[in-house]
Amino acid sequence: MRIPLTLAACGALAAAFLAVAQPSRPIQTFDTSAGPLKITPIYHASVLIQAAGKAIYLDPAKPADLSGLPKADLILITDIHGDHMDPASIAALAKPSTEIMAPPAVAKTVTAAATLSNGETKNWNGITIEAIPMYNIQRGPAPGKLFHDKGRGNGYVLTYGGKRFYFSGDTENIPEMRALKNIDVAFVCMNLPYTMPPDEAAAAVKAFRPKVAIPYHYRGSDLAVFRKGLAGTGVEVRELDWYPTSSAPAK
C-alpha cells in the first residue's frame, strides 16, 4: 500500500533516534474467550498485539528493530511525537491491506489514517477499539504550555474475547484514566518530564485496579517505586525489558 506521509511534523524527533539491537521480546500471552491474545514489547512505546491471526502495532517507531516481525494488519498511533508517529516504521510494516487508525492531529501527517478521536469506538475484526484521552495536566516545556494537550492524542482500550487491554499513551494521572473500568491488563507510561513519575503512575493504577499493570515508555524511571506503590493492592506488576543496550534517547 502506498502511504502518502508528510515528514515535517515529526522529522526532528524521529531523526534523534539511532538503530538498536533486537530486544529479547518477552511475549505475554493472555487467554480470552475468543482465543489467545499475544502482546510483544518491541521498544519504548512500540508494541505488537496478535490475535485471531491478525497483527496490530501500537506506535511503531525508531529506534525499534522491526526485522523479523509480521507485516501489520492494523497500526494504531497515539500522538504526533516522533517516538510514537514514525513514517518510516509505518511504511516498513505496511502491506496493501494495512489499516491505520489515529487521532486527527496524527492524520494530518499520516494521511492514510482513519481518524479516531477521544471517546470514539470502532470495531475491527472482532476487536473493539476505544480512544481514551491522554494528556498533561501540569507538565510542559514552558510556563503555560503542556507537552501533550488534551484532545490531541489517544490512549487505547482494546477488548477481545471479554478481556480489556489498556495502553495509556503519553499522559499524567488524569481523571479519564482513574475512571477506567474492568481493565485486565494496563500498559502505563512513566517518565519525566514528559508524562509522570512512577509514584504518580502507581496512584493512577490504584484508582482503576487492573488485574495486571505493565510499565512501558519508562526510560529513566525507577520501577521499584512503581512496584512499591502497588504493593498489597492485588494488582500484579510485570516488568518487561523495553530497552536493549543503546545510547539513543527516547522521549
ABEGO torsion letter per residue (X at the ends): XBBBBBAAAAAAAAAABBBBBBBAGBBBBBBBAAEBBBBBBABGABBBBBBGGBBBBBGBBOABBABGBBBBABBBBABABAAABBAAAAAAABBAABBBBBBAAAAAABAABBBBBBGBBBBBGGBBBBBBBBBBAABBABBGBBABBBGABBBBBBBBGGBBBBBAEBBBBBAAAAABBGBABBBBBBBOAABBBAAAAAAAAAAAGBABBBBBGABGBBAAAAAAAABGAGBBBBBBBABBBBABBBX
